[in-house]
Amino acid sequence: MNKQKERKSFILIVDDDKQVLKSLKIWLKNEGFKAMTASSGEEALRVVEEHPIEVALVDLKMMQEDGIDVARQLRETDDMLKIIMLTGFPSYETAVKAMKVGVFDYISKGSPNEKILETIEKAISERETMGGSYRASDLLTRESGLRVLLFCNHSLLKERLENYSKDSPDFKLIRSLPSVDSLGVKDISQQIDIALICAGCNMRSVEEAYTVLPELYHMFPEIKPVIINENFTDQEKVEFLKLGVKGFSPPDLGSGRLEEALHRIKNGEIWVSRNVVDLSLQNLTSSESDHIISENHRFGLTDREIEILRTMALGLRNKEIADKLFISEKTVKTHINRVFRKLGVTTRANAIFKAVENKII
């Protein structure tokens, strides 16, 4: 049994040809993958929101949709998703367009199965290197489940999470309350991991967060707040991050996808868009230039690892970092893995943000 058959990675196939969907699904399942299908961009987005998809095979030419536009929407939903564009009519121009929206690779539908399989394996390998690997089996091996408080006055969200909590062995909604100020510190005796805070019910602006969040931290010093809201601007989200918020979720995010996000947050990551991370870094660059190495001793980072972090913050890939620092690409990967371990993160974005938060870069 090969490595992929042991792994059971989730693969999504997006094509409006039912016969193609059927044949690819059967083949990928025989190769040991958990294959899922979607015949439209809208359906594909729902699948990605509900399931831990690692790689998506997207048809370039569908009858009603442009595959490149579908790929762009999928990347906006999950920027760690690896997308392989399939086409019956390869061309340089469309390959360039595909790469510009973040497609991992672009191959012909007529390629041998071995070529497609090799490309999928490379995509999964890079995703793991970047810290983006997530599988349902990961949940079953965690030492303890998620313990969540919900602060929201909307019955639909409350009922959905309560029902999900009953069915999921790893997600426990400890209590649901309309607002943060309705909870007393003596009301909850156990440790809480995550506070899901509905912005509409608790804080409609950053200014209100200056009152609400300190009150929450006073009761639960180690808690990690996640804001349920889709109306804040990216700049406002940056301000919330400075106050300790660890992520943002739209109200209609699928329960399985939400559980994935909260597990990542519990384990030291943040759950924000790439635009918000980029804006945070831009704000840092435009303000003080002396945020340098004030806490690297606490994390045990070496000068070379800090240098690697700086090049990562510039958006350079492993090969580009290797060329810039005159070291091998393998050495770059080793340094990045050590940086992840020392900072307690699993993605580049979160390594950069944590370094910024702690004034390492």
Buried (B, 14 or more C-beta within 10 A) or exposed (E): EEEBEEBEBBBBBBBBEEEBBEEBBEBBEEBBBBBBBBBBBEBBBBBBBBBBBBBBBBBBBBEEBEBBEBBBBBBBBBBBBBBBBBBEEBEEEBBEBBBEBBBBBBBEBEBEEEEBBBBBBBBBEBBBBBBBBBBBEBBEEEEEBBBBBBBBBBEEBBEBBEEBBEEBEBBBBBEBBBBBEEBEEEEBEEEBBBBBBBBBBBBEEBEEBEEBBEEBBEBBEEBBBBBBBEEBEBEBBBBBBEBBBBBBBEBEBBBBBBBBBBBBBBBBBBBBBEEBBBBBBEBBEEEEEEBEBEEBEEBEBEEBBBBBBBBBBEEBBBEBBBEEBEBEBEBBBEBBEBBBEBBEBBBBBBBBBBBBBBBBB
